Amino acid sequence: MTKEPWKIGVIMSQSGVTGAIERNQLAATRLAIAEINAMGGILGRRVEAVFRDPKSTPALYRSHASDLCREERVQVIFGGHMSSTRKAMLPEIEAHNAVLFYPTLYEGFEYSRHCVYTGAAPNQNSVPMVDYLHANFGERMFVVGSDYVYPYESNRIVADLMRSKGGKVVDEFYVPLDLRAENVAELIARIRAHNPDMIYSTVVGDGIVPFYTAYREAGFDPATCPIASQSTSEVDVARMPPGVAEGHIIAAPFFDTLRNPGSLAFARAFRLAAGGPVAATAPAEAAYFSVHLYAAALALAGDDGIAALLPALYEVEVDAPQGAVRVDRHTNHTHLWPRVARVREGAPYDIVSHPTERVPPDPYLLSISGHQDEMEAPVFPVHATHR
């Protein structure tokens, strides 16, 4: 291929509080780019990525987004993990009429024409998770999160969903992103004082492991009072001491231990690309299929400008490891396959809530009345995959 390459920007941290999970996303992004180029690129042109490391710092995400758009003339950017980082990038991306693929679950209640949300919206993780918790553990929930926008909004949504079922939140507590021993001690003391039926955690990044470790050391039993989370992933579980993660609950569209052919093939390719026995996470899987969605749309549009790319994006879908996915033209969010799992160390996770069909995004929870079975989840026809 001798034609000028398609240039994209990738803004993913390799250090800082979310460095571990974003390195996982970066590996998946690199894998997707390599696959596309190995198949001849897009319309005979390679994909060339310009990488930036924002070090988990929102201000750096914004400055990198500005630089990529202004200096590198990039029209499509992939990245962002914490909602604060997405919100930092979007003004620059909108100002330069570019597109951001945001490959991470988030709190919902947002729309930008310039953002394609490929992580789970609340109806695709919070709703099935609360359904499972209420049916199996009780009605008294303790809520904890890191001190920034996603935990506050996600906790509000989950609390409302639990209350709609007749449950209640016994306490709500927030800890710094830079979690310290005294914060963990206060958190454990509050959990013990309230004796809840389950914990809902939106603690993120490097705070996850010390929280779960302290929870086990305090003698709490996940068989009767689990920590449930969407922000905990296989990367965090791998960093925990043996036995710490066993029996806790994670909601996500993808797990590294899924046994369908697409998931198995992706897991094998990801390990080869990552250079070792590294588990792929749901955010990594979203980062991976985001690049393939972009490639399919670009092959159809022939132009990576937003005016051509977005209409094409609404007409394609790809066979992601979790199942076939597509972007909704009304919300710019993605049709996904929600799952809830209990962690089993050294074994495939126990999938306790299986999707029977793909669930359309409902980022404003307009069709949710607190019961997943009241939500319509139509099956969409499969379009030809442009890969």
Protein Blocks (a to p, Z undefined) as FASTA:
>chain_A
ZZdcddddddddfedjklmmmmmmmmmmmmmmmmmmmnopaghiacddddddehhpaklm
mmmmmmmmmmnopabdcedjbfmlmmmmmmmmmmnopacddfbdceejiacfkbccfbdc
fklmmmmmmmmmmmmnojbdcddddddfklmmmmmmmmmmmmmnopacfbdcdddfblcf
klmmmmmmmmmmnopabdcdfbehjllmmmmmmmmmnopafklmccddfkbcfklmmmpc
ehklgopacddfbdfkbcbfklmmmmmmmmmmnopacdddfklmmmmmmmmmmmmmmmmn
opabfklmmmmmmmgccddfkbccdddfklopacdddddddddehiacddfbdcfbdcdd
dfkommbghiaklpccdddddddddZZ
